[in-house]
């Protein structure tokens, strides 16, 4: 597929690619250069205050919690006294 660079350095991404990648108006693309190649990747922008959630440490802990939930290793308390008792306080 070919496209041309227009005024103000704009290009049109062919409709087949837009459909294949399920892109919509307003989506964000990461642009990178690899030698002679221009690489466009769809990305989801995450607000800075939420970036901690996507750190490798946090994701590792999230996987552990999901495993604990799946294996019934999660306790619940009906009252704060039950909670403190379960925590050994």
C-alpha positions in Angstrom: 0.0 0.0 0.0 1.2 3.5 -0.8 0.3 6.8 0.7 1.8 10.2 0.2 2.9 13.0 2.6 0.6 15.9 2.3 0.6 19.5 3.5 1.8 19.9 7.1 3.5 16.4 7.0 0.2 14.6 7.2 -0.4 11.1 5.8 -3.6 9.0 5.4 -3.5 5.4 6.9 -5.3 3.1 4.4 -8.8 2.1 5.5 -7.9 -1.6 5.4 -5.2 -1.0 8.1 -7.6 1.1 10.2 -10.2 -1.7 10.1 -7.7 -4.5 10.8 -6.3 -2.7 13.9 -9.7 -1.5 15.0 -8.5 2.1 15.1 -10.9 5.0 15.7 -10.6 8.8 15.4 -8.8 10.1 18.4 -6.7 7.0 19.0 -3.1 7.6 19.8 -0.2 6.2 17.8 3.4 5.9 18.9 5.8 6.7 16.1 9.4 5.3 16.0 12.1 5.1 13.4 14.1 1.8 12.9 16.8 2.4 10.2 14.8 3.3 7.1 11.4 2.2 8.6 8.8 4.4 10.2 6.9 2.3 12.8 3.4 3.3 14.0 2.0 1.5 17.0 -1.4 2.0 18.6 -1.1 2.9 22.3 -3.3 3.7 25.1 -2.2 6.8 27.0 -2.2 6.4 30.8 -2.5 9.4 33.1 0.8 9.8 35.0 -0.9 9.4 38.4 -2.0 5.9 37.3 1.3 4.8 35.9 2.3 3.0 39.1 -0.3 0.3 38.3 1.6 -0.7 35.2 5.0 -1.1 36.9 6.4 -4.6 36.8 6.3 -4.8 40.7 2.7 -3.8 40.9 1.7 -6.2 38.1 3.5 -9.1 39.8 1.5 -8.4 43.0 -1.7 -8.1 41.0 -1.1 -11.6 39.5 -0.5 -12.9 43.0 -3.8 -11.4 44.3 -5.7 -12.8 41.3 -4.2 -16.3 42.1 -5.2 -15.9 45.7 -8.7 -15.0 44.8 -8.9 -18.0 42.4 -7.6 -20.4 45.1 -10.0 -19.0 47.8 -7.1 -17.6 49.9 -8.9 -14.3 50.5 -10.6 -13.6 53.8 -13.5 -11.3 54.5 -14.7 -9.7 57.6 -18.3 -8.7 58.5 -17.2 -6.2 61.2 -14.0 -4.2 62.0 -13.6 -6.4 65.1 -13.6 -9.5 62.9 -11.0 -7.8 60.7 -8.7 -6.8 63.6 -9.0 -10.4 65.0 -8.1 -11.9 61.6 -5.1 -9.5 61.4 -4.0 -10.6 64.9 -4.6 -7.1 66.4 
